[in-house]
Amino acid sequence: MHIALVQPEIPGNTGSIGRVCVGTATTLHLVGQLGFSLDEKYVRRAGLDYWKNVDLRLHVDLDALIATLPASPLHLFSAHASVRYDSVAYGPDDVLIFGCETKGLPEAIVRRFADRLLYVPTNGRIRSLNLANVATAVLFEALRQQDFGGMQPRPDPT
């Protein structure tokens, strides 16, 4: 599995998503201009000591990401989509693409991939969900559909 964040702005969200990626053997792709430095202590803090283990790929834009994964199905997430995220089938090579925290995906990307847009439902009392929470929820739905790829409970450390 792959998670791609397009122009993420908040280092804590990226760090949290990175930690989830380590725990699920998911590759994290950061696309476009970042709103922070990857050296910032906040990314490391949210990812704890796991950040060094993130399978991290940087891409100048979405086309560069797609060029590296030409056969991988793309799923893009937007609060303005009309297809619910759990109504599609996910596979092990799929790319889950999320926009930045304040603006979501750029309009040009939304138009270009309108047939691949999905949403996570809310009760309508909030404008949007937290990026790290949505990415985690969607990733675990995708993994659930694949019987979690053989992941097991963490062994008892005692």
C-alpha positions as a printed Julia matrix, in Angstrom:
158×3 Matrix{Float64}:
   0.0     0.0     0.0
   0.97    3.6    -0.52
  -0.19    6.82    1.13
   0.49   10.08   -0.7
   0.12   13.49    0.93
  -0.15   16.37   -1.52
   1.38   19.56   -0.11
   0.98   18.66    3.58
   1.2    21.64    5.93
   1.24   20.3     9.48
   4.32   18.31   10.52
   2.49   16.52   13.34
   0.0    15.0    10.91
   2.77   13.82    8.6
   4.66   12.37   11.56
   1.58   10.52   12.79
   0.88    9.14    9.33
   4.52    8.12    9.04
   4.25    6.12   12.25
   1.15    4.32   10.95
   3.0     3.62    7.7
   5.87    1.99    9.6
   3.43   -0.19   11.55
   1.64   -1.33    8.4
   4.56   -1.6     5.93
   3.02    1.21    3.87
   5.13    3.56    1.76
   4.66    7.27    2.47
   4.9     9.66   -0.49
   5.1    13.42    0.02
   4.1    15.35   -3.09
   4.84   18.96   -3.97
   5.77   21.83   -1.69
   5.77   20.9     1.99
   4.61   23.39    4.61
   7.49   22.38    6.9
  10.99   20.93    6.91
  11.38   17.19    7.28
  14.12   17.96    9.78
  11.7    19.7    12.13
  11.42   18.24   15.6
   7.61   18.15   15.28
   7.68   15.51   12.55
  10.03   13.41   14.62
   7.98   13.99   17.77
   4.72   12.81   16.21
   6.48    9.86   14.6
   8.47    9.24   17.79
  11.56    7.19   17.13
   9.85    5.49   14.19
  10.47    8.34   11.72
  13.85    6.93   10.68
  12.06    3.72    9.61
   9.48    5.37    7.34
   9.72    4.22    3.72
   9.58    7.83    2.51
   9.52    9.01   -1.11
   9.49   12.66   -2.22
   7.93   13.79   -5.51
   7.92   17.2    -7.15
   4.27   16.78   -8.24
   1.53   14.19   -8.67
   2.66   13.26  -12.18
   6.09   12.37  -10.8
   4.45   10.09   -8.23
   2.28    8.43  -10.87
   5.33    7.89  -13.08
   6.98    5.84  -10.32
   3.86    3.69   -9.8
   2.29    3.46  -13.28
   0.3     0.28  -12.63
  -0.97    1.22   -9.17
  -4.66    2.13   -8.82
  -5.2     5.64   -7.46
  -7.82    6.63   -4.87
  -8.13   10.33   -4.08
  -9.94   11.68   -1.03
 -12.03   14.82   -0.79
 -14.81   16.09    1.45
 -16.59   17.03   -1.78
 -16.63   13.55   -3.35
 -19.83   11.57   -3.84
 -18.53    7.99   -3.45
 -17.92    6.67    0.06
 -14.44    5.3     0.79
 -15.65    1.89    1.97
 -17.66    1.19   -1.19
 -14.62    0.41   -3.34
 -12.24   -2.54   -3.41
  -8.62   -1.9    -2.47
  -5.57   -3.93   -3.43
  -2.01   -4.2    -2.1
  -0.5    -1.81   -4.67
  -3.11    0.94   -4.35
  -2.19    4.57   -3.73
  -4.33    6.53   -1.25
  -3.96   10.24   -2.06
  -4.86   13.03    0.37
  -4.68   16.81    0.06
  -3.33   19.36    2.49
  -5.01   20.11    5.79
  -6.45   23.56    4.99
  -7.42   23.28    1.32
  -7.62   19.61    0.44
  -6.54   18.53   -3.02
  -5.8    21.24   -5.59
  -8.77   21.93   -7.87
  -6.85   20.82  -10.98
  -6.28   17.4    -9.41
  -9.92   17.14   -8.32
 -11.09   17.85  -11.88
  -8.54   15.51  -13.46
  -9.41   12.57  -11.2
 -13.11   13.28  -10.58
 -13.98    9.64  -11.29
 -11.63    8.44   -8.52
 -12.67   10.75   -5.68
 -13.85    9.22   -2.41
 -15.01   10.65    0.9
 -15.14    9.64    4.55
 -18.6    10.51    5.94
 -19.27   12.86    8.83
 -22.49   14.07   10.41
 -22.05   17.49    8.77
 -21.33   19.39   11.98
 -17.67   19.9    11.06
 -15.96   21.2     7.94
 -13.52   18.31    7.7
 -11.76   15.56    9.61
  -8.12   15.58   10.69
  -5.81   14.43    7.88
  -3.95   11.87   10.0
  -7.22   10.39   11.27
  -8.73   10.1     7.79
  -5.57    8.59    6.29
  -5.44    6.04    9.1
  -9.14    5.13    8.8
  -8.91    4.67    5.04
  -5.66    2.7     5.23
  -7.11    0.29    7.77
 -10.23   -0.22    5.65
  -7.99   -1.04    2.7
  -5.93   -3.41    4.84
  -9.07   -4.99    6.33
 -10.23   -5.85    2.83
  -6.9    -7.66    2.35
  -7.1    -9.52    5.68
  -4.5    -7.06    7.01
  -1.79   -8.54    4.81
  -0.84  -11.1     7.4
  -0.22   -8.56   10.18
  -0.4   -10.03   13.66
  -0.85   -8.62   17.17
   2.31   -7.23   18.7
   4.11   -9.92   20.7
   3.94   -9.52   24.46
   7.21   -7.83   25.45
   7.39   -9.72   28.76
